[in-house]
Amino acid sequence: MIVFCEECGERYVIEADEIKGSAMIFICRVCNDIIRIPAPEKHHKPEEKEKNKAEKKK
């Protein structure tokens, strides 16, 4: 994914598998602003969603 610093516009290329935990936080190398990237949501197969809903109802 491509991420831009909101302060100076510096561009970063981040791979989704580089994000460990719920977010990735780093400092912009140009302006020293803090950049926070939330972890991408995992997509479940439709049948897994239905299975999870059924289990929650029990």
Summary of the structure (lengths in Angstrom):
residues: 58
radius of gyration: 16.9
end to end distance: 38.5
largest distance: 52.7
contacts: 107
relative contact order: 0.21
helix: 26%
strand: 28%
